[in-house]
Amino acid sequence: MTFIKSDVEECEEIGNHFNIEVVPQVKVFRRTATELHEIKTYIGHDSIKVKELLQTITE
């Protein structure tokens, strides 16, 4: 799973928590291990949206 980097430290913290890779300038969430569909969503600079989208995908 990858997601666009907005706040480096916060995204790294989220990435470490969910064991996912933080990739700068990538606008796609991908969960290849479970073969989920890609969700092509621009996250912008709101880290709360990152958390909400991660929560939605990982539930």
Buried (B, 14 or more C-beta within 10 A) or exposed (E): BBBBBBEEEBBEEBBEEBEBEBBEEEBBBBBEEEEEEEBEBEBEEEBEBBEEBBEEBEE
